[in-house]
């Protein structure tokens, strides 16, 4: 903390991750890519980005380099979010490249199962739950085994306001995110004090995953008291805060980054 001179000595909050090594899943675009950029700009000494397809990751790494991030700071690894083997491989490669694993961001998500729970395709439901719920557990276990158990660290899960309240059509997705909300609290309980575990809960953010909800962007914006949909950077900045020492007394928290939707709903405004 830096001090400001004057009648009172005031501390200025510094949100940085100096010297930390970070793994971000689902980071070829959207919130994951924005988070990787924010971590690199905030002092991380290594950032591993993962996604299913190497060509998408190569393009994402090129974007980061074009934004001024040194190429040797970024490790781009094709890895499936719901694969225990891939999670272990990514953690081992990260430790080999950068020396440690300090922060894990479980961002990878999918929603191929739109429809009523009574008739939605069960194969799509299974895939949704595998990626959105089992995946974060697999990657958290891999990070734990790769070094966090000994040295501590931070896990940030990307949940959703859909995991806090029900909504039509996306029931299977909502359930997966509700499970992730509870998993965040459970892991925070089990892994304290060495490992902090928190989650962000975004509303509608301008990503490909939210494409269906953005078909009428004006209507989507009106859902949010702040009058606009979210940008990936809105969520990324909170993720970096939760990973930083500025939030060192927070664990088990589910932080809405939602333009006011959750509070408006609880107050009966929407």
N, C-alpha and C positions, 0 to 999 in steps of 0.2 A: 504494500500500500504506500502510495506517495503522500507526503504531507504538504498542506497549503499553509504558508506563513500568514500570520495575522493575529488578531486578539484571541482567536480560538484555533487550535490545531485540528484541522479537519482532514479526515482521510478521504482520498479519492479512490473509488472502487475501480480496480483494474481487472478487466475481463481478458485474461490471457491463458494460453495453454503452453507456455514456454517450456520447451524440452520434452513435451509429451509426444508419444507415438499413438496414432489413432487409426482405427479400422472403421470404415463406413460401408455398410452393405447397401446394395441397390443404388449405387452412386454414379451410374452412367448419365443420369439426368435428374431434373426436378430437385426435390428437397435434399437428396443424397449428394448430388453434385454441388449444390449451393453450400452444403455443410462442409464438404471437403475444402472448398475455396475459403470459407470462413476460418476453418481450423488452420489452414496453411498461412493465412494472413495474421492469425492470432498467436503465432509462435510455435506451432507444432514442428517437430524435427523430422517427422515422417508421417505420411498419410497413405494408407492402403485403401484403394477403392475397389469394390467388387460388384459384379453383375453377371448375368448368365453368358453374355456374348462378348468375346474379346474385342471384336471390331467396334462395338459401342463404347467399350472402355478406352480403347485407343483414341477414339474421337473425343471422349470426355477429358482424357489426359491432355490432349492437344489444346482443348479449351482452357484448361488450367494453366498450362504453360503460356498460352497467348495472353492470359491475365496477369502474367508476371511471376508465376510460381516456378521456382527452379525445378527442372525436370527430375533431378535426383531426389527430390522430396516426395515424389509420387510413385507408388507402386500400384500398377493396375493388374488385377488378377481375375480371370474368369472363374466364378465359383457360384454354385447354386445355393440359394438361400435355405433350402430344405434338405441339404445334404450334410450329414455329420462328417463324412470324409473330406468334403470340400472346405468345411469350416476349419477342420484341423490343419489342412494343407495351407490355408490362407494365414492362419495364426503362426505356423512354423515359418512360412516365408517372410512374414512381417518381422518376426524376431530376428531371423537371419539377416534381413536387410537393414533394420533400424535398431536392433538391440533389445527391444522390449515391446510390451503391449500395455498401454496405460488407459486407453479410452476405447470403448466399443459403442458404435451407434448402430442399433438394429433398426435400419430404415427400410429394408426391402419389403415390399408388399405387393399383393395382387388382389384383383376382384373380378374373376371371370364368371361369377355365379349370381348375377343379377336376376331377381325373381322372387316370388313368394316361396317361403320355406316349404310349403305344401307341394310345390311342383318343380322347384329348381333342380337342375341336374346334380345328382349326388356326387358324380365324379368331379364336377367343378367345385362343389362344396368341400370335398376332401382336399383338393389342391389349394383352395383358399386357406383352409385351416392349417395345412402343412407349411405353407410359406409364411403366413401371418402370425401363427401361434407356436407351432413346433420349431420353426426356423430360429426365432430369437432365443429359445431355450438352447438349441444346439450350438449356436454361436456364442452364447454366454458361457456355456460349459467349456467350449474350446478355448475361450479367452482365459477362463479360470485356470484351466490346465496348463496353458502356455505361459503363465507367469503371474496373473493377477492374484492367485491364491497366496503367493509368497510376498508380493510387493504391493498389493492393493491396486485400486484403480476405480474407474467410473464406467457405468453402463447407462446409456440413454436409449430408451425405446421410443419409437415413433408410433404412438397409438392414434387415436382419433376421437373427436366428439361423438362419432358413431358408436364408440364403445361405452359411452356414458349415458346415451339416451337412444331409444329405438327410432327407426325411420323406415319408410316403405321401400320395398324392392331390394334393398341391400342387406337383408337379414343375416345371411351367412357371414358376410364381411363384418357386420356390426358385432356379431357374436365373437368372431376371432379377435376383434379389437377389445371387446370387453374382457376376454380372457387375458389379453396382453396387459390390460390395466391391472388386473388382479395379480398376474405374474410379476409385474413390476413391484408391487407391494410385498409379495411373498419373497422375492429375491432380496429386496431391501432388508427384510427381516432376517433372512438366513445368512446374508453375506456381510452384514455389519459386524464390526466397525470398519473393516479394511476396505470394503468395496461399497461405494454408493450406487444406488440404482434409482433413477427417476425416469419420467416419461413426459413427452409433449403430446398434446391432444389437439391437432389442427382441425379447423373446419374446412371449408372449400378453398383449396389452394390451386393456383394455376399450374397444374401438372397433367401429364397424359392420363394418369389414373383417374383424375377427376373430369375427364373429357365429357362424360355423359351429363354431369351436373353443370357444365359450362356451356352447354348448347344455347342456353338463354342466359348470357352473362349478366344482363341487367337484372333479371329476376334473382339470380344467385346473389348478386351484390346486395339487393334489398333484404335478403335474409339476415344480413350482418348489420348490427347497429352502427358500425363504423363505415358502412356504405360502400364497401368494396370487397372483392374476394382477396384472399391472401396470395402473396408471392412466396416462392421458395425461400427467399432470403429472410422473410419474416420468421419463419420457423427455424431456419439455420442459426440465426443469431441466438435464439433461446437455447438451442441444443448446445452451442458452444458455451453459453453461460452455465448451463447445468453441468458441463464437463470441467469447468474451471474451478479454481479455488475460491472464486467469489461466491460460489454456492456450497461451500464446504460443510455447512450445517443443514443441508437438505438431503434427505433420502426418503424413498417411498412416495414422493410427490408426483401428482399427475397435473401438469400445468397446461391449461387451455391456451392455445394460441389461435384465437378463433374470431377475432373482430367483435367480440361481445356476445356471440350467439348463446353460449351456455348460460351466462348470467341473465340474459334477456328471457331465455326459456324458463329458468327457475323462478323468475320474477313474474311470469305470466304475461310478458310483453309480446312474445311471439308464440 
